[in-house]
Every structure is written in C-alpha cells, then in structure tokens.
C-alpha cells in the first residue's frame, strides 16, 4: 500500500467504486477510502432501471452476477395516481432490476480490488489540504493516515465531508426517505409500485416485493408537514385500503437522506460524483445508475486533466446532460399538485414509456 496516489476516491458506493475502477483502467494509482467494513449495509430500495445493466457492463466491463439479484429478479412498473388503484396501471414493456444493494456494492468494490485499486475499509476521511499537491487525511483502524494525491473524488454521499471541505454548499437541500420492510401481504404482483398522493408525500412513494417481503417507502421534505412518521402511517392506511395490505409485523425501519435540488461538481482538482454531487433522480429517488455514469465521467475528466486541461471545466461539460436532466426532473416534480400527478400517471400509462 502506497502513501502517494494519482487519485483518491472517498466513498465506496457505486459512484466511488466505478470511479476507482475507471481510473485504475487508465493506468492511474488509485486508493478507495470506505468508512464501513466489507459487506456493510446500505439503506436502499434496491432497484435499477433496465438500461442500467447495459450501462454498467459497458463502463465496468462485467455483467451484474446472479447472486446480486433478489427474488423476483425482474419487476414491471406500476403507477398509482392520487385517485387510487382504480385508475392505476402497468407500464407496457417496462422492466426493472430488483437487487440486493449490499451485495451489489460489495461486488463493485471487489471489482475495484481486481483492478488493482487499494481499497481501504474502516477508513474515514477527515479533510484534505491544498498545496502544490493534495494531501488527504483519514482515520483508519490502524490509526491516522496521510496520503498524497493529484486528484480527490468525493463519492461520500449526500452529507459529503469532501464537499464540506470545499466550503461550498456544505448544507444542501435533501429529501428524507423512510422505508419499512413487512411480510408480503396484499394484492401485489411482480412490480415496482410508484404511488403519488400529496397527503402521503410531496414527491413519491413506492412498494417493492422482495424475497417474500414488501418494502414500502416514501420521501418527505425536512421540517414540513407531513413528517416522516405521519406520512408512513397514512401510506400504510392507503395501501391497506387500495391493495389489502396487512401491516401486522414490521421487520425493519430505516431512514436516510437523498439529494434534492442541488448540483455541486467540485473545484480545482476535487470533483464530486453521485449523491455527493446531487446526481439523483428527484422523481424516483434512483441514484445508482447516475452514480456509476458520473464516475465514468469523472475518470474521463481526470484523464483530460492529465493532459493539461481543467478537471472541473471538462467534468462540467461532460456531465451537463445528466445535470440538466436532474434539474429538469426536480422542477417538474416540485411543480405538481394532485391534479398534475393524476394527469402525469394518465399520460405515462397511455404512452407506455417512462419520463426520464
């Protein structure tokens, strides 16, 4: 293990692991700092858009292995508008991957090791210092670390410590996600259920059959009504009314935050990817695909920087389409009332293709 690297990636989720793999494939010396242990748990609904498998294989060079998938491995997409199940329906021809997020993340980190990345578990980034070159400081299980590098990639999530060190948008707008796991009951088939109703969530709610359980979740804005507990009570009641769901024995409850209405590319030789950059679909909460794609863009920008170009200018130019999609989706989602949500579902079901 070296004390000097070309690239140090902070955060071992999909965005960080894919960045590390892509940079290593460029012949760069790469370290990946992961604050958790191997196989650490990551709260997540665990679904991927169908196109993500092709994108991942194109970027990473490996197909998603069968061991990563849940049962059922494939889901359709079902939308329920504010008026309820009577006006809900299935998106024609649309498929979604149903995965175990913990296994998926570990698979990517293992691929990073195969690519000769130094993956450092139980290592928490603390700060970086800017001089002629960057110096990254971290706390590891073996004590403090001080590592030199040319480039830092912040892939450490919505509460990014790397972004905080830039002193730009250290406090960012988020959506709180509450998720519960219950035994599978009710009138649910092999679909990802997207449900829209203002008294439940200002943006979205979901239900996912997974390994004989039903995962339900929703997003709320912090310090606004309804709060997370109220929203989940209302959601369970709505699912019971519309889908004969029986919430008798809750198996698990988790709460986390996702980006909601910001984009931060980084500055100088520090670039942000995935949730740390704000790259998450505001209408669905899906960020894995965007994290992996932004990791590839970051590696491309680093390659350009090695040739004398500006890292951030190159990154901004190459990520602009993704950032514009996130901003546009945010504006669209925030502009809907229940009448607009009803119309959105009607239009999507009649068209049979999903808005992106």
Steps between C-alpha positions, in 0.01 A plus 500: 500500500635837396489839671492676165225464237382660180136483610338457841130417492303559820198271534462138393147501359419456130622849405828465686573141397428570133719812506782302656470217246491737202801698628697182565428386146668821382820384670465735796589410858172506690391471863137453601415606857193324641388593851316171548608138518470251212137406430374804689129573484369784286134608543340490156194371317734299278366551149670596175352618170533231232751700295734513801628146441626592152648825630675319785641229274619765253673705772621229738550222247306243705138388502305513826534150652197292591592496871428874518135464400198474728194283437334589268805614307289700255212736573254684283401860570157587639376855565222598742366858482341699787154364410619148583528152360191527277694736272840335539674281249805325364754668274507291184830329428687668787731288717706570810786311668429394859830472692653461843676834543757372751610218268503735201730750671737230621517351151616837366759545776632150430535596134696805612742273686533288184587821312791559741327773700613525863162463675534617860211388721415651838672818383319828559604809305552806720640776277731588216765769485576697186857583415694427185339158522208377709542318829213293631463419869293211634447293811546127450480196724879512520517870582521833313588501130654777291498433127627712213307520173446704184121469503226439755159361405217557748265203480398509866129561468251774562673610826836509323797589720704569187243755382507653847876553470438704185287734715247518217145386567608313814131506595302368208126446446400138558196279506456262793411146399322268740490131412336205672518125435193284563398141425352491150121528518235656280430533132856553377652335198853516356508877455677801633202705617537877467224678692422870491284689748572833669378403848745207487804667344571824313694297242466120500435179692577143403438134576736219395448122535836353600575149630157434652493844659349831396720809519306826522650845505446867429672835502414812699657842527669572835307722741186491287164329545439212496807385689645156431305315768168657399565434133578132558185453711294651217682292242438172680131590531480583126668172404262312729201667339611468140711180500375301804842543666512370859768679705509260794870439573757753384837337438716809451486879484771723350538872440754677281537805277537545125597810297213727412567807293871567480797429277860536617773399253796588725788738443864500392626139530206379711199357315167378639299201372175321579293620795788718617460700179120502529452254214185313598168478316262717710188330365602144592789530745713279271867592509704184437507534122581872519773428753668247272467721192637803684793285616590426141471871414728588793765254379478648150543851643801383703654354183449840334658673800805277461532651153492853637128581479286630784352217705183684602441669165526164325281329758235773479495476122466120493251478788274782377236273346465298820492812718237661274285186523515509881414871511216459252354204685526690829311798356237269354449299818483807726248667269237226527186508713267199523321607183836509324599163648176350374569635152863383513398140575227509235744623236771253596264204490352605169845548347652187652844657541653653810590866528876544565 
